[in-house]
């Protein structure tokens, strides 16, 4: 999947943020919580930096899927950041 991100030009940051969110869903489905957390945080950072509300909304919709993993470092912070974004 990282190769897919490399193919997206920097000017397509919104598309990249959405792609990251869908990638995070796949990581969660594979129980790779750390990877899901990393790409979700990257997506949220990107979306808030460029003002991509749709991408922020996708992260907010994904955040509840992290609740069973609250014991993983960074998950509670991500959930709170998504709520506040």
C-alpha positions as CSV (number, residue, x, y, z in Angstrom):
1,X,0.0,0.0,0.0
2,X,2.9,2.4,0.6
3,X,3.7,2.3,-3.1
4,X,0.1,3.4,-3.8
5,X,0.8,6.5,-1.7
6,X,4.0,7.3,-3.5
7,X,2.0,7.4,-6.8
8,X,-0.2,10.2,-5.6
9,X,1.2,13.7,-6.3
10,X,1.6,16.0,-3.3
11,X,-1.1,18.2,-4.9
12,X,-3.6,15.4,-4.3
13,X,-3.4,15.6,-0.5
14,X,-7.2,15.2,-0.1
15,X,-7.2,12.0,-2.1
16,X,-4.2,10.9,-0.1
17,X,-6.0,11.5,3.2
18,X,-9.0,9.5,2.1
19,X,-6.7,6.7,0.8
20,X,-5.0,6.6,4.2
21,X,-8.3,6.3,6.0
22,X,-9.4,3.4,3.8
23,X,-6.0,1.8,4.3
24,X,-6.5,2.2,8.1
25,X,-9.8,0.3,7.9
26,X,-7.9,-2.6,6.2
27,X,-5.3,-2.6,8.9
28,X,-8.0,-2.7,11.6
29,X,-9.7,-5.6,9.8
30,X,-6.4,-7.4,9.9
31,X,-5.9,-6.6,13.6
32,X,-2.8,-4.5,12.8
33,X,-3.8,-1.8,15.3
34,X,-0.5,-0.1,15.3
35,X,-0.4,0.4,11.6
36,X,-4.1,1.5,11.6
37,X,-3.3,4.0,14.3
38,X,-0.3,5.4,12.4
39,X,-2.1,5.9,9.1
40,X,-5.2,7.2,10.7
41,X,-3.2,9.8,12.7
42,X,-1.4,10.8,9.4
43,X,-4.7,11.1,7.7
44,X,-6.1,13.3,10.5
45,X,-3.0,15.5,10.6
46,X,-3.2,16.0,6.8
47,X,-6.9,16.6,6.7
48,X,-6.8,19.2,9.5
49,X,-3.8,20.9,8.0
50,X,-5.5,21.4,4.6
51,X,-9.0,21.8,5.8
52,X,-10.4,18.6,4.2
53,X,-13.6,18.2,6.0
54,X,-14.7,15.0,4.2
55,X,-11.5,13.3,5.3
56,X,-11.9,14.5,8.8
57,X,-15.4,13.0,8.8
58,X,-14.1,9.7,7.6
59,X,-11.6,9.6,10.4
60,X,-14.4,10.5,12.9
61,X,-16.5,7.6,11.5
62,X,-13.5,5.3,11.9
63,X,-12.6,6.3,15.4
64,X,-15.2,4.1,17.2
65,X,-13.5,1.0,15.6
66,X,-10.5,1.7,17.8
67,X,-12.4,1.6,21.1
68,X,-11.7,-2.1,21.7
69,X,-8.0,-1.2,21.5
70,X,-7.9,1.7,24.0
71,X,-5.1,-0.1,25.9
72,X,-2.8,0.4,22.9
73,X,-0.6,3.5,23.3
74,X,-2.0,6.4,21.3
75,X,-5.5,5.1,20.7
76,X,-7.2,7.1,23.3
77,X,-5.4,10.2,22.1
78,X,-6.5,9.5,18.5
79,X,-10.1,9.0,19.5
80,X,-10.0,12.3,21.4
81,X,-8.3,14.2,18.5
82,X,-10.9,12.9,16.0
83,X,-13.7,14.0,18.3
84,X,-12.2,17.5,18.6
85,X,-11.3,17.9,15.0
